[in-house]
Structure formats: C-alpha cells, structure tokens
Amino acid sequence: MNRIKVDEEEYWHSSKCKAFTFDDEDDELFQLKESKRTVNSLRDIVDDDDDLEKFSWSGEPVGSISWSIKETASSSNNTAEGKDLGGQRGSSSYGAFPKQASSYSLSSFFKGRNKHGSFQSLSDALTDTGFKSYAPELRRPKADYKDYSSDWSPKDTVRRLQRGKICSLERFHSLQDKLQLLDEAVAVHDGNVITAILIFLKRTLKKEILFRELELRQVALRHLIHFLKETGDQKLLLDLLRFLDRTEEVALTQYREHLMIQDVEKRKEFLKGCVGLPFSLEDAAHVQDHYTLLERQIIIEVNDKHLESAGQTEIFRKYPRKASILNMPLVTTLFYSCFYHYTETEGTFSSPANLKKTFKIPDKQYVLTALAARAKLRAWHDVDALFTTKNWLGYTKKKAPIGFHRVVEILQRNNAPVQVLQEYVRLVEDVETKLNLAMKYKCHDVVIDVSPCCVWWGGGGSSCS
C-alpha cells in the first residue's frame, strides 16, 4: 500500500518540461554547439588529407568527372522514364543504360594524370567526346536575349535607345520601317539616337535612296552632314552636297582638304586647282590670296635660307631666323618682311611695300606691324620716318593712323629710351591722356610742360582746368 502511494506521489510531482537552469551542460543549445564543433573538427581532418577520397555506392570516386557524367545521365534518364511511365506501367523489366567506365578522377584531372598513372594534358581531357555528350552547356539567362529577339516596334525601339538600352536595328528590313524608325528618332529630338539610326541607314541603304529621303527630312540631313564632317568622310560628304546642288559648300569642303597636305609644293598645286572652284565672290578672293601668299612665301624662304647659310648678310648673322615662314599667316609674313627686308624696294617679292600693295593691307594694320618690327630692332630712325609725312607745300608733319597713345605703348614695350618716348608723348592730342602717359612712363619734361594748365591735388592727382 505504501509502495503504491509513493508511486502516485512521484507521478503527480513529475513533469516532462524541464525547469530553467544555469547549468550549461543541461542546455540543448550547448549540446548542439558541441556537436557542430565536433563535425567541423572532423572536416578539417578530412581536408588536410590529400589522399583521402570519397566513393559512391557504385565504387566511383565522388566528385570525379565520370561520377558527374553518370549523375547527369541518370537524372536525364529518370526524367525520360517519368514521362513514359504511363506507356510502360505493365512491363516489369527496364533496359539498362550503357555505362562507360572512366579512368579519370577530379583530383587526377587537376594533377595531370589518370588513375593508371599516365599523364594527360588539360586540353585532351576537355576534348574528350564522352564529356562533351553529357556536360551541361552554360547559357545566358533568357532575359538577356530579350532586347535582341523581341519584336519591338520602331517607336518602342527609339524609346529604348533613348534610355540607353541595346536594341538590334537589323530586324528592320523594309524601307518603310527604316524611314519610320528615323522619323520617330527625329520626333523625340535626341541627337544621339538620330545619329545612331543614320549610321544604320548609311550602312544598309544605297546612297541615292538615302540622299533622296534625307532631302525631305532637313533635321536628319543636318545631323548626317555634321557627322560626315566630324568623321572625315569627305567622299560621301561631297557626293551628298553635289546631290543637294550646294556648289559653294562643295567648293569649301574641297578647299579644306589642303589642311591634310604637308608637302608645300603639293599644297600650292592643290590651292591652284581650288582657285577655279565655284566659290562666292568673297571666298574666291580669299582662296586666290592664299595661293598667292604661299607662292610668295616659297620664294622668300628659298632666298633667305640661301642668304642665311652664306653668312654675308648682317641682319641674318645678328638675328638668326627661329622658324620657317612657310604656311604662316599674312600678318606674320608682313612682320617677317618688315624685320628682315624693310629697306628693299617695292619691286621685290619680299618687300613690305609689295606685300601691302599685293594683298591690300590697311594702313592701320601695316603701321602696327611695321612699328612692332622696327621697334624690336631699335631702329628709331625708321620709326620716325614711318610717321613723317609731307604736305603739298613741302612741310613735314607727324601723323599716326593708330593714334600716338598706342605708339607710345608699343615703344615702351620694346624698351624705347625716354627721349624717344617723350617725343611721341608730346604728340598725344588729349591733355589728360598725355599727362597720364607722361607720369606713367616718367617723362618728366612733358609733365613740367603740361603742369601749368593743371591744378595739382595732394597724392599725385590732377584736374585740368
């Protein structure tokens, strides 16, 4: 009786749920961590042993190529059997899939030898026909081919190009689709899309058809002309301009080709051929002057190179030439002529007066250039003669078409002496400008001469009365 009572008390006081305890040994989480740590330690031991191999139930090494091939073949075979299961439900025997033994393992594949100990190259292993039959093919996701294979309309294609998506334009075969594509691009006013489609049309259409259609689409036509100019496709550009009957643009385009000719004689002959092109009157005069100037520069260059090498001319000995005069602008050629050939008569090609007359150089430009050249040589007598004129009575007078205040500035930049500066400061007509220049360049005699008509204020300022 007492035994039964004790058993009943143990039953009613016992519970399947354990109470909370601070002892880690009774914690299930602690036990789980211990088991995981044990498994990891075993894995480290296995990884450290290079000779340890795992085998499947068929005896093949797990991870070997032959094992991978059989796994792939068996999975495909199981799929096919699942599809034909309804027709073979009554049959009790199945045809065995022929298995081909392989002499390669994954470790021996990378170590360069097979199970039998013979070495084989990586290329030989990869080209094995047995591997090619069952090796899965790596393909791009089908979503990646969407931009290339989908049947986008011209409008959708333009929108995708505008967003920077890759779209194939080769699907548009008919002329109507291509022109609709171009019209949609023009409608969105996106120059990059228009240019991309024009490149496609230029490659897929005959130029006569392309020119005829672009003549009706002026926006696209301007884009194509700009593109051809930027890429330097001169032949197609000239054909397009001739088709449009733009004769002046054809002439200017041909004229620009001289920039690519490096040989001076060939460039001169090319410019000679450009003189007869149908330019406008103003452009024709410029082309003629260009040809004449280059012809003149060639003559001057040959002559001066001979004089410089002979060493008999003082100016070439004292101031050797630093660069060739060929292909230089007209103003540079005039400066060169005023520097080296200022005293020559008008009859010579290198004379400054001859250049002024031939190319109709204005007086202001000629005086500025000649003044800079002679002041650089410190030829003050030539500077004085440049501004001295005589009237019909024989009286001399100094006159400067550029204004004497600019003459003073040029002379000062070339370190002219104070006596020369004072002479030209006195010729400045405006009294306030004259006084400011005299004070700036320290022409004290001029300041004293002008000061009686001015009221001086403290600090160096003045006010003319």
Buried (B, 14 or more C-beta within 10 A) or exposed (E): EEEEEEEEEEEEEEEEEEEEEEEEEEBEEEEEEEEEEEEEEEEEEEEEEEEEEEEEEEEBBEBBBBBBBBBBBEEEEEEEEEEEEEEEEEEEEEEEEEEEEBEBBBBBBEEEBBEEEEEBEEEEBEEBEEBEEBBEEEEEEEEEEEBEEEEBEBBEBBBBBBEEEEBEBEEBEEEEBBBBBBBBBBEEEBEEBBBBBBBBBBEBBEEEEBBEBBEEBEBBBEBBBEBBEEEEBBEBBBBBBEBBEBBBBBBBBBBEBBEEBEEBEEBBEBBBEBBEBEBEEEBBEEBBBBBBBBEBBBEBBEBBBEBBEEEEEEBBEEEEBEEEBEEBEBEBBBBBBBBBBBEBEEEBBBBBBBBBEBBEBEEEBBBBBBBBBBBBBEBBEBBBEBBEEEEEEEEEEBEBEBBBBBBBBBBBEBEBEBEBBBBBBBBBEEEEBBBBBBBEBEBEEBBEBBBEEBEEEEEEEBEEE
